Amino acid sequence: MTVTNSRILTVYPNCSMGGMMTVYRNRVVSEPANHHHLVFFKDFGASSVYDQFPNTRVDIVKKERLAPYVELAALEQHYAEIRITSLPELSNLLKNRGSSRLVYEFHSSDETVLRKELDVLALSNIDEIRVPSQYLAEVVKSLVPQDFAFLVQVEKNLVDLTVFSAEGTTGTWNMKSGIRPLIWVGRFDKGKNCRDFVRALSLLTPEFVGVVVVSMEDSPDRMAGFLADAAAYGVSHRLEVMMNLAPADVASLYRYARDRSGYFVSTSLGESFGYGVAESMATGLPAIAYSVGAIEERLSDWGSLELVPVGDIEELANRISASPMM
């Protein structure tokens, strides 16, 4: 359902530089006639991303106050839609929301996460379940009672082509000449599977350098695990770690890697959309990824995309190694 010239309330736990920031920012950019009110309860310092957009308001609310805050805002502000992600309990509490449509969004491809939320979610209180890909739509439909399958609708995630384009700055990034950057973007969790990226890098010749772009982590444990893997595979000296990059900086990094015969590499074990793949290809940086989830749906996007069987690290490394220098 397309909403125009309306007020929209979006609620999500984390105000961070992760994938959901990309989802929300791109909606703000593509819907200038709508007013977007974004509400979070965990502040990881990403609210400044939205400062340049006059059609956006960001609030950080204590978790225990979230439900009454949202309910009161719905009644006072007359939102066309209230969009909630990762908070099924909150969705269940919003009985008194005036004329606002209640949309519950799924952006995870992890069936354990989906089942956990669906076990709590009161489907009778939802006007729509929204997902970013046909792949995820089929997964969610298989998990909900048949009587509620009609709720599941696909709204493809947007790519901001004013930022992620072939034209634009590349910067210097203080990397040595002659290197071929391999860009990996995500968090240090099992699903994103950075370990396979490190393992593939260990099979490649020294001109290939891994550039890992991550958003803020809740604890140092996962970063420590990543650094231990890098040391164990002998590639610590061939890795750059960058944290909390703004979208324009990520796009610049992609173009820098493109001009040095690099790749975007996804070793994710599941994808509900594949944002990194789509954005990198939009800048002209070729991508190589495990063939999982909705990744195949990105084959019709810009640029070149190569798919390899999930877990086939040697094939991943061989494909990268065989790619010609520009």
N, C-alpha and C positions, 0 to 999 in steps of 0.2 A: 504494500500500500504506500503510495507516494503522498507525503504530507507537505503542503506548501503554505507559506505565509502564516505560520503557526508557531506556537510555543511548545517546546519539547523538553521534557525532563529525562535525564539519563543518570542512572545510579549504578555505581560499580565500586568495589572495595578500594582499589589501588590507584592513586594519582601518581603514576610512574611513567617512565619513558619506554615502556614495553609495547607489545602489539596492540593492546586496546587503545593506547594513546593514538596510534596511527589510525585506527578505525574511527575514533571520535574526531580527531583533527580533520580528517578527510571529509567527514560529513559536514563539519562546520564550514569548510572551504566550498564544498559543492552546493550547499544550501544557504546562500547568503540572505535569503528572504525569511528563513526561519530563525527564531531565537532559541539558542541551545543553553539550557541550564544543566551543568554537569555537577554531580554531587558524589563525593568520595569520603571515606573515613580513615584511610591510611595515606598520609602525605609523604611521598617520596620525592618531592621537589619538582614536579613536572607542570605545575599550574602555569608557569610563565610561558609554556608552549602556546597557550590560548590568549595571551595578553594582546596580541596584535589584531584580534578579531572582535569587532564591536558587537557582533551578534551572539556573544558567548559570555556566560557567567559561570565561574567555578567556585564551589563552596566545599570546605572540608568540615564535616560534621562528626561529632563523637558517635561511635557505633550505637551506644545505648539510646541516643536521641534520634537515630535515623528514621525509624518508623513514624513517630509523631511529626517530625520535620517534613517528611515527604507527604504525609497525608494532609497536613495543613497547607503546604505549598500547592498541592493539587487543587484544593478547594478555593484557594485565594487567587491562583494564577491562571486557572482554566487551561491547562495544557491539553493539546490535541492528543499527545501520546506520552505515556510514562514507560520508559525502556529500562529494563533491569537485567543485569547479568551477574551470575554467580551468587545471587542472594535469594534463594527460593523462599526462605522464611519471611523476608520483607514482602515479597510478592503476595504471599498468603494473607498478610495483615492489611493489605490495601483494599478493604471493602468499601470504604467511603471515599471515593475519588471523583465524584461528580461525573462529568461526561467524558473524562479522559479514558482513552483506550489503553489497556495494560498489555504491553508487549514484553515477553520474556525472551531473552536472546541467549543462544549457545554459540560459543566460539572455540570450544575445546573439542578435540577429536578423541579424547581419552574416554572410552566407554565406562570406565569406573567412575569418572567424574560425572558423566552424563546420568548414569544410573543413580548415583548418590543424590543428585539434585532432583531428578524426576521422582524419586521415592518420597521427597518432601513436598514437591510442588503441587499445589491444589489446581489442577488443570481447569476445573470449572470456573475458576476466578480469572482465567487468562483469555484475552481476546485474540492473541496471536503468539505463536512461537516462531521466532525469526532466526535463520541460520545463513551463513555466507556462501554456501556451496551446495550443489545438488548432492554431492557425496554425503555431506553431513545431514541433509534433509532425509535421505534414505535411512541413515543410521538412527536418527531420532524417531522417525516414523516406526521403525521396527521395535522401539523401546516403549512407546506409549500405547495405551489401549486403542484399538482400532477406531472407536467412536471419537477419539480426539486427534486422529491423524490429520484431519482437515486443517487443524490449527497451524501446522508446520508450513512455513513459506520461506522461499529463498530470496534474499536480498544480497547480491554479490557485493563484496567489499570494494571500495573505491581506491584508486591510485591517483595521487595528486600529480598530474603530469606537468604542472607548472614548476614543481620541484624535482621530480624524478623524470628527467628528460635527457636526451642525448646531448643537448646544448647546455653549457653552463661551466662553472669553474671546476677545477680539479684540485687546486691547492698543491702543496709540496709534501705534506704528511711526514717529512723528515725520515724518509726511507732511503736506503742505499740504492744507487743506480744498478740496473741490471737484474733487479729482483722481479718476480712475478707474484703479485699478491693474490692470495686465496681468502675471500671474505666469508666469514661465518657469523651469523647474527642470531641471538637468542638468549636463553637463560641456561644456567648450569644445572638443569634437571635431567632426569632419565629420559623423558620424552624427546627433548631437543637433542640429546645424545652427542654432546661435544666430544666424547671419548673417541668415537669413530672418526671424527675429523682429525684429531690428534694422531690417531693410528695411521690414517691415510697420508698425512703429512710426513710421517716417519718413513714412508715408502718412496717418497719423491726426492728428487735431486735438490741440492742446496739452494738453487735459485728460487724455488717456491717457498714463500714465507706466509705463514698463517696470520690473519688479522681477525681477531675475535672481538665482536662488538656486543656488549651486554648492557642490560638495564640494571638498576639497583637491585642488589640481592638482600634478602631479609637477614641473613647471617653469613659469617665468613666461611662456614663449613664447606659449602659447595664450591666456592672459589678455591679453597685449600685443596679440595679433591681434584679440581681441574689442574692446578699447578703441580700436584703430585703425579697426575697422568702425564703431563708434559715432560716432567723430569724422567719418569720411568721409560718413556719412549724416545728420550734423547733429543727432543725438539724445543726445549725451553728457549734456546738462543735464536730460534726461528719463529718466534711467536710475538705478536704485539697484541696487547689487550687494551681496548678502549671502552670507556663506560659513559652511558647517558649522553650519547650524541644526539643533537637536534636533527630533524629530518633533512635540512639543507646540507648539513655536514655529512650525513650518511650518503646522500646523493653524490656529493663531491668525491667521497671516498670510492664509490662505485665507478665513477668516471675515471678516477685516477687508476684504479685496477684495470679497467677496460683498456686504457691507453698503454698499459704495460703487460698486455696479453694474460691478464688474470682471469679469475673465475669467481662467481658466487657459488658457494658450496652449501648444500643443505643435507645434513645427516639425520634429520628429524625422523622419528619412528611413527609419526602421525601428523597430519596437517588438515585443519578444517578449511583452509583457504590457500595458504602459501604466499603470504605477503612479501617476504624477502625475495622470493623467486620473481614475483611479478614486478616489484620495484626495481630490482637489479636489471632485468631485461628491458625495462622502460628506458634505462640510461644507456643501453647498448652493451652492458656487461653480460656475457653469456653465463648461464647457470647450469649446474649439474646437481641432481638431487636423487635421493632414494624415491622410488616409485611407490608412494604411500598416500592414502587419504585422497584429498582433493588435488594433489599435485598434477595429475594428468589433465585436469581442467585448465591448467595454466599453459598447456601446449599451444593454445590458440592466442596467447598473449604476444607481446612484442618480443622481437629478438629470438635467440636460440636457447633451447632447453634440451638437455640430455637427461634421460632417466636411466638409473641402474637399479638392479634388484636390491631390496633392503638388506643391509648387512654385508654386501659384497664389496669389502674394502679394497681388495686388489683390483677389481674392475673399476672402481671409482678412481683409484690412483692411476691406473693404466690410461683411462680416458683423458684425465688431466695431462698426464705426461705426453700423450700423443698429440695434444693440441698444438698447432703451429704458433710460432712467434709472429706478431704483427710486423 
